[in-house]
Amino acid sequence: MTPAKAVWVFRIVHQDTGKPAQGVPVTVLDESGDPAGYWVSEADGTLAIPRRPGPRLRLRVGLRNEEPMELATASLGDEPVDLAAPSFVPAGSLAERPERPTVPPGEPVEVPAHVLYFQRLALFADRATAVGAGSDNVADFFVPAPEPAAVMRYGVVVEIEELWASLGVQWGELLYSVSLTPGDEARLAVLDGRWRRDVEGRERPLQILARMVGTSMLGDLVTALRPELQLEPFSVSTPDLAAAAADSVGLIRERTERMSQALRRRPLGVVDVNAEPAPGGAIRTVRNTTADRVVTFHFFEPLERFRVVVRTPRLRPVLFVPFRLPNVATPDVIRRFGYIFRRTLLDRAMVPLLDLLLSGENADARVSRLIEHVEANLLYYSTAILAAGDPGARLLTLAKMRAPNGVPLTDVIENTVAGRVGNAVAFPLRTMELLPAAWREALAAYEARPPRITEEFAVTIPHPGVWVAAQPHEPMQRVEAQSAAG
């Protein structure tokens, strides 16, 4: 046993009741603020920290979002020193609960908000176009799209930012419990089917949620270059752009709340395994290292609650330029733009077939499956080539076209693809002066409004993995003595 004078003994107590707080982590920090040791309070709230040289001892009681404290070592004797536990300490243990990032001295305590970006294309309605009624007015979704009419249309792109500020982590549902006698251990498999796994590693939970709310128009290639995710486009029939922006914000909120619940409904469980691990499960081993008491290990779902703020959306005028749908479902085109296909394949299981085609194979039946897949998604892949291909080649094509006012198209638009609606690609306008008068005035009136917070709500999302809380019971000798006395 460690001599009393070789350690400082502390007792962690609840702030309100003064009762011992079990399972509270305590971290010793060095002069630079980095962790130099880690301890957890016992069932009676006590813990022993080896004495350290120096006039002061710097501690952090709780998780990393707690402010460190400094104690004068001269005032620390052999008797236990009471330290208050954080106010949010639950009845269970925090010993294996993840910690929050350290806040640098002098900085605000709030963790910087994470920002998610979305955009939605709005097409200005053409009132001169009437919808005919007749037997031919039937949609056929299983044939290639017809050639577009050579008519350019105006619209806007609604750019939306969501700021996610963490309100703290919390315990979720109890998933599994196992009690172990002294010296025993248990092997358990954590079966977590909530998260998408790709070849480049696991994404952050917020990134996965963002992909569930919106969709990437061109797959991983565009999301690597631009952070925006797409919402489905819509048509604006009246010059009430404030209502159109509010509708997009409402859609974002409703879908964000619904998708956060969908994440929690995905399968998550903990099962006991003996010799063979469960397929696809991460193995966790828990061991009772005490000598005289039973310890129960509880497995919980980890959650984090966020305050979500949506700012006033930004509207930018765009011009929808129709394009002729090319036949990109040929081996030569796929080889030419292989670097684009590799990043934008809708079915990642076809990457080996793409590699086979790029290596020079043509007649293989497996390669034919890839070509059929590209042919079935001509709009998607042709847009990917337009947006992510050579900007110089795209500029040469645009320079041959004329804007509605008769000037070269490249004089009024930016050479970047903002999105696609049908067979038309949206390019940002350099100025809104080209817009029809009613829409130009509506956009100017919208931009004159002061920016503000248009929506604020709270969302709780899960975290990968599980938390484990250890609950020691009374010493076995004491239980046996009480049973004998009873």
C-alpha positions in Angstrom: 0.0 0.0 0.0 1.3 3.5 -0.8 2.4 5.4 2.3 0.1 8.2 3.3 2.8 10.9 3.1 3.7 9.9 -0.5 0.2 10.9 -1.8 -2.4 13.6 -1.5 -5.9 12.3 -0.7 -8.9 14.1 -2.2 -12.6 13.5 -1.7 -14.9 14.4 -4.6 -18.3 15.5 -3.3 -21.6 16.6 -4.9 -22.0 20.4 -4.9 -25.6 20.3 -3.6 -25.6 17.4 -1.1 -22.0 17.1 -0.1 -22.2 13.3 -0.5 -19.3 11.4 -2.1 -19.3 11.5 -5.9 -18.2 8.2 -7.5 -16.5 7.8 -10.9 -15.5 11.5 -11.4 -12.3 11.9 -13.5 -9.6 14.1 -12.1 -6.7 15.2 -14.3 -3.4 16.7 -13.1 -2.0 19.3 -15.5 1.6 20.3 -16.0 2.9 23.9 -16.3 1.9 24.1 -20.0 -1.6 22.8 -19.3 -1.1 19.3 -20.7 -2.4 16.2 -18.9 0.2 14.7 -16.6 -1.9 12.1 -14.8 -5.5 10.8 -14.6 -7.4 9.4 -11.7 -11.0 8.4 -11.0 -12.8 8.8 -7.6 -13.8 5.6 -5.8 -17.2 4.7 -4.3 -16.5 6.9 -1.2 -15.4 9.8 -3.5 -11.7 9.5 -2.6 -8.7 9.3 -4.8 -5.0 9.4 -4.0 -2.6 11.4 -6.2 1.2 11.0 -5.9 2.8 14.1 -4.4 4.6 16.4 -7.0 7.3 19.0 -6.4 6.4 22.6 -6.7 4.4 25.2 -4.8 1.2 24.6 -6.7 -0.9 21.7 -7.9 -3.1 22.2 -10.9 -6.1 20.0 -11.3 -9.2 19.6 -13.5 -12.2 17.9 -11.9 -14.5 16.5 -14.5 -14.3 16.6 -18.2 -12.2 18.9 -20.3 -14.9 21.6 -20.6 -14.3 22.3 -16.8 -12.0 25.1 -15.8 -8.8 23.9 -14.1 -8.1 24.9 -10.4 -4.8 25.5 -8.6 -4.1 24.5 -5.0 -1.2 25.5 -2.9 0.7 22.3 -2.0 1.7 23.8 1.4 -2.0 23.7 2.4 -2.4 20.0 1.5 -1.8 17.8 4.5 -2.4 14.1 5.2 -6.2 14.5 5.6 -8.5 14.2 2.6 -9.3 17.5 0.9 -12.8 18.0 -0.4 -13.3 19.0 -4.0 -16.7 19.9 -5.6 -17.8 17.7 -8.5 -19.1 19.4 -11.6 -22.8 20.3 -11.3 -23.8 18.0 -14.2 -22.3 14.8 -12.7 -24.9 12.1 -13.1 -25.5 9.2 -10.7 -23.3 6.9 -12.8 -19.6 7.0 -13.5 -17.9 9.4 -15.8 -14.7 7.4 -15.9 -14.9 6.3 -19.5 -17.0 9.2 -20.8 -15.3 11.1 -23.7 -13.8 14.5 -22.8 -14.4 17.8 -24.5 -11.5 19.8 -26.1 -9.4 21.9 -23.9 -10.2 25.7 -24.0 -7.1 27.8 -24.2 -6.5 30.3 -21.4 -8.2 33.7 -22.0 -10.5 32.3 -24.7 -14.3 32.1 -24.4 -15.6 28.9 -22.8 -18.0 28.2 -25.7 -16.8 25.7 -28.3 -16.7 27.3 -31.8 -19.8 26.4 -33.7 -19.6 23.9 -36.6 -21.1 25.3 -39.8 -23.0 23.2 -42.3 -23.7 24.7 -45.8 -26.7 24.0 -48.0 -28.0 25.5 -51.3 -31.2 25.3 -53.2 -31.9 26.3 -56.8 -35.0 28.3 -57.5 -36.2 28.7 -61.1 -38.3 31.8 -61.9 -41.5 30.6 -63.4 -42.2 31.5 -67.0 -45.8 32.8 -67.1 -45.9 32.6 -70.9 -45.6 28.8 -70.7 -48.9 27.0 -70.3 -49.4 23.4 -69.2 -51.4 21.6 -71.9 -53.9 18.9 -71.1 -54.2 15.8 -73.2 -53.5 12.1 -73.5 -49.8 12.8 -74.3 -49.2 14.8 -71.1 -47.8 11.7 -69.3 -44.4 11.5 -67.6 -42.1 8.6 -68.7 -39.2 8.3 -66.3 -37.7 5.3 -68.0 -36.5 6.9 -71.3 -33.6 9.3 -71.8 -34.6 13.0 -71.3 -35.6 14.8 -74.5 -33.5 17.5 -76.1 -34.0 20.7 -74.2 -35.5 23.8 -75.7 -32.9 26.4 -76.4 -34.3 28.9 -73.9 -32.3 30.3 -71.1 -34.1 30.9 -67.8 -33.4 33.1 -64.7 -33.4 32.1 -61.1 -31.6 32.3 -57.8 -29.5 30.0 -55.7 -30.6 30.1 -52.0 -27.5 29.7 -49.8 -28.2 28.6 -46.3 -25.8 28.2 -43.3 -26.5 26.2 -40.2 -24.4 27.0 -37.1 -24.2 24.1 -34.7 -23.1 25.0 -31.2 -22.6 22.2 -28.7 -24.7 22.3 -25.5 -22.8 19.4 -24.0 -22.6 15.6 -24.1 -25.1 13.5 -22.2 -26.0 9.9 -21.4 -28.5 8.1 -23.7 -30.2 4.8 -23.5 -28.8 2.0 -21.3 -27.8 -0.7 -23.8 -26.4 -3.5 -21.7 -25.1 -4.3 -18.2 -22.8 -7.0 -17.0 -21.7 -7.8 -13.4 -18.2 -9.3 -12.7 -16.7 -10.8 -9.6 -13.2 -9.9 -8.6 -10.7 -10.9 -11.3 -13.3 -11.8 -13.9 -13.5 -10.2 -17.4 -16.1 -10.2 -20.2 -15.7 -9.7 -23.9 -18.5 -7.8 -25.6 -19.2 -6.8 -29.2 -20.5 -3.3 -29.9 -22.8 -3.6 -33.0 -23.1 -0.1 -34.4 -24.9 0.1 -37.7 -25.6 3.9 -37.6 -22.6 5.2 -39.6 -21.6 5.1 -43.2 -18.1 3.8 -43.6 -16.0 4.6 -46.7 -12.5 3.8 -47.9 -11.1 7.1 -46.6 -12.3 6.7 -43.1 -15.3 7.5 -41.0 -16.9 10.9 -41.4 -17.9 13.1 -38.4 -21.5 12.6 -37.1 -22.5 16.1 -38.3 -21.1 15.4 -41.8 -23.2 12.2 -42.0 -26.3 14.1 -40.8 -25.7 16.8 -43.4 -25.6 14.2 -46.2 -28.9 12.8 -44.9 -30.5 16.3 -45.0 -29.1 17.3 -48.4 -27.5 15.5 -51.3 -24.3 16.0 -53.2 -25.1 16.9 -56.8 -21.9 15.4 -58.1 -20.8 13.0 -55.4 -17.6 13.2 -53.3 -15.7 15.3 -55.9 -17.8 18.4 -55.4 -18.1 18.1 -51.7 -14.3 17.9 -51.5 -14.0 21.2 -53.5 -17.1 23.0 -52.1 -18.8 22.5 -48.8 -22.4 23.0 -50.0 -24.9 20.2 -50.2 -27.9 20.4 -52.4 -31.6 20.5 -51.6 -34.1 19.7 -54.3 -34.8 22.7 -56.7 -38.1 24.4 -56.8 -40.0 27.0 -58.9 -40.9 30.5 -57.7 -44.1 31.8 -59.3 -44.3 35.3 -57.7 -41.5 37.8 -56.9 -41.8 37.1 -53.1 -38.2 36.0 -52.5 -38.5 36.4 -48.7 -41.2 33.7 -48.7 -39.0 31.5 -50.9 -36.1 31.8 -48.5 -38.3 31.2 -45.5 -39.7 28.0 -47.2 -36.1 26.7 -47.7 -35.2 27.4 -44.1 -38.3 25.6 -42.9 -37.4 22.7 -45.1 -33.9 22.6 -43.6 -35.2 22.6 -40.0 -37.9 19.9 -40.6 -35.5 17.6 -42.4 -32.6 18.2 -39.8 -34.9 17.2 -36.9 -36.3 14.2 -38.8 -32.8 12.9 -39.9 -31.4 13.3 -36.4 -34.2 10.9 -35.2 -33.5 8.6 -38.1 -29.9 8.3 -37.0 -31.0 7.2 -33.5 -33.4 4.6 -35.0 -30.5 2.8 -36.7 -29.3 -0.4 -35.1 -27.0 -0.2 -32.0 -26.5 -2.9 -29.5 -24.0 -4.7 -27.2 -23.9 -8.5 -27.0 -21.8 -10.9 -25.0 -19.3 -12.9 -27.1 -17.4 -16.0 -26.0 -14.8 -17.4 -28.4 -15.8 -15.9 -31.7 -16.4 -12.2 -32.2 -19.7 -11.1 -33.7 -19.3 -10.2 -37.4 -18.9 -6.5 -37.9 -18.7 -5.8 -34.2 -16.0 -3.9 -32.3 -14.8 -5.9 -29.3 -14.7 -4.3 -25.9 -13.1 -6.1 -22.9 -14.1 -5.1 -19.4 -12.3 -6.5 -16.3 -13.0 -6.3 -12.6 -9.6 -5.4 -11.1 -10.8 -5.1 -7.5 -10.0 -7.7 -5.0 -13.1 -7.7 -2.8 -16.2 -6.5 -4.6 -18.5 -7.1 -7.5 -18.4 -4.4 -10.3 -21.2 -3.9 -12.7 -20.4 -2.3 -16.1 -23.1 -0.3 -17.8 -23.0 0.4 -21.5 -24.8 3.6 -22.6 -25.6 5.3 -25.9 -23.6 8.6 -26.1 -25.5 11.7 -27.2 -24.6 15.3 -27.9 -27.1 18.2 -27.9 -26.7 21.1 -30.2 -28.2 24.6 -30.5 -28.8 25.1 -34.2 -29.0 28.6 -35.6 -29.9 29.5 -39.2 -29.0 32.9 -40.5 -30.8 34.8 -43.2 -30.2 32.9 -46.4 -28.2 34.6 -49.1 -29.7 34.8 -52.6 -27.6 35.0 -55.7 -28.9 35.4 -59.2 -28.2 32.6 -61.7 -28.8 31.9 -65.3 -30.0 28.4 -66.4 -28.2 27.4 -69.6 -29.6 24.4 -71.4 -27.1 21.8 -72.7 -27.4 18.9 -75.1 -27.3 15.6 -73.4 -24.1 13.8 -74.6 -23.5 10.1 -74.8 -21.0 9.6 -72.1 -21.7 5.9 -71.7 -18.8 4.8 -74.0 -15.5 3.3 -73.1 -13.6 6.1 -74.7 -15.4 8.9 -72.8 -15.1 7.0 -69.5 -11.4 6.6 -70.1 -11.0 10.3 -71.0 -12.7 11.4 -67.8 -11.7 8.5 -65.7 -10.5 10.8 -62.8 -14.0 12.3 -62.6 -15.8 9.0 -62.8 -13.6 7.6 -60.0 -14.7 10.3 -57.6 -18.4 10.6 -58.6 -19.5 7.0 -59.1 -22.9 6.6 -57.6 -22.3 2.9 -56.9 -18.9 2.6 -55.2 -19.0 -1.2 -55.7 -18.2 -0.5 -59.4 -14.8 1.1 -58.7 -13.0 -2.2 -59.5 -15.0 -2.4 -62.9 -13.8 1.2 -63.6 -10.2 0.2 -62.9 -10.6 -2.7 -65.2 -12.0 -0.4 -68.0 -9.2 2.2 -67.5 -6.6 -0.6 -67.8 -7.7 -1.3 -71.4 -10.4 -4.0 -71.0 -13.5 -3.5 -73.3 -15.3 -6.8 -74.0 -15.5 -8.1 -70.4 -19.1 -8.6 -69.4 -18.4 -6.9 -66.1 -17.3 -3.7 -67.9 -20.7 -3.8 -69.7 -22.4 -3.5 -66.4 -20.5 -0.3 -65.7 -21.4 1.2 -69.1 -25.1 0.3 -68.6 -25.0 2.0 -65.2 -23.5 5.2 -66.7 -26.1 5.1 -69.5 -28.9 4.9 -67.0 -27.6 8.0 -65.2 -26.6 10.2 -68.2 -27.8 13.4 -66.6 -25.8 12.9 -63.5 -22.5 11.9 -65.1 -22.7 14.5 -67.9 -23.3 17.2 -65.3 -20.3 15.9 -63.3 -18.1 16.2 -66.4 -19.4 19.7 -67.1 -18.9 20.9 -63.5 -15.6 19.2 -62.6 -14.0 19.0 -66.0 -11.5 21.4 -67.6 -12.7 25.0 -66.9 -10.9 26.2 -70.0 -12.9 23.8 -72.3 -16.1 24.9 -70.6 -15.2 28.6 -71.1 -14.7 28.0 -74.8 -18.1 26.5 -75.2 -19.8 29.3 -73.2 -18.0 32.0 -75.2 -19.8 30.8 -78.4 -23.2 31.4 -76.8 -25.1 34.7 -76.4 -26.9 36.0 -73.3 -30.5 37.1 -73.6 -29.3 40.7 -74.0 -27.1 39.7 -77.0 -23.6 39.9 -75.4 -21.3 36.9 -75.1 -22.4 34.7 -72.3 -19.0 34.7 -70.7 -19.4 38.5 -70.1 -22.3 38.1 -67.7 -21.8 34.7 -65.9 -19.2 33.2 -63.7 -17.5 30.0 -65.1 -18.6 27.9 -62.2 -21.5 25.4 -62.0 -23.9 26.2 -59.2 -26.2 23.2 -59.9 -28.5 21.6 -62.4 -32.2 21.5 -63.0 -33.1 19.0 -65.7 -31.0 19.6 -68.8 -30.1 23.1 -67.7 -27.0 24.1 -65.8 -27.1 27.0 -63.4 -24.3 29.6 -63.7 -24.0 32.6 -61.2 -24.7 36.0 -62.8 -22.1 38.7 -62.4 -24.8 41.3 -61.8 -28.5 41.2 -61.3 -29.1 43.9 -63.8 -29.9 41.3 -66.4 -32.9 40.0 -64.5 -36.4 41.0 -65.6 -37.6 44.1 -63.8 -40.0 42.4 -61.4 -37.4 39.9 -60.2 -34.6 42.4 -60.1 -36.6 44.7 -57.8 -37.6 41.7 -55.7 -34.0 40.6 -55.3 -32.8 44.2 -54.5 -35.6 44.5 -51.8 -34.5 41.2 -50.3 -30.8 42.2 -50.2 -31.7 45.5 -48.5 -33.2 43.7 -45.5 -30.8 43.5 -42.5 -29.4 40.0 -41.8 -30.8 38.2 -38.8 -31.4 34.8 -37.2 -34.3 33.3 -39.0 -34.5 30.0 -37.1 -33.2 28.6 -33.9 -33.8 25.1 -32.5 -32.2 22.2 -30.6 -31.2 18.9 -32.0 -29.7 15.8 -30.2 -27.6 13.4 -32.3 -25.7 10.2 -31.3 -22.0 9.6 -31.3 -20.2 6.6 -32.7 -19.4 3.8 -30.2 -20.7 3.5 -26.6 -19.8 4.8 -23.1 -19.0 2.5 -20.3 -19.7 3.3 -16.6 -18.3 1.1 -13.8 -20.4 0.7 -10.7 -18.6 -1.0 -7.8 -20.8 -2.6 -5.1 -20.2 -3.2 -1.4 -17.2 -5.3 -0.5 -18.1 -9.0 -0.6 -16.8 -9.6 3.0 -19.1 -6.8 4.3 -22.1 -8.3 2.4 -21.4 -11.7 3.8 -21.1 -10.3 7.3 -24.4 -8.4 7.0 -26.1 -11.6 5.7 -24.7 -13.6 8.7 -25.8 -10.9 11.2 -29.2 -10.8 9.6 
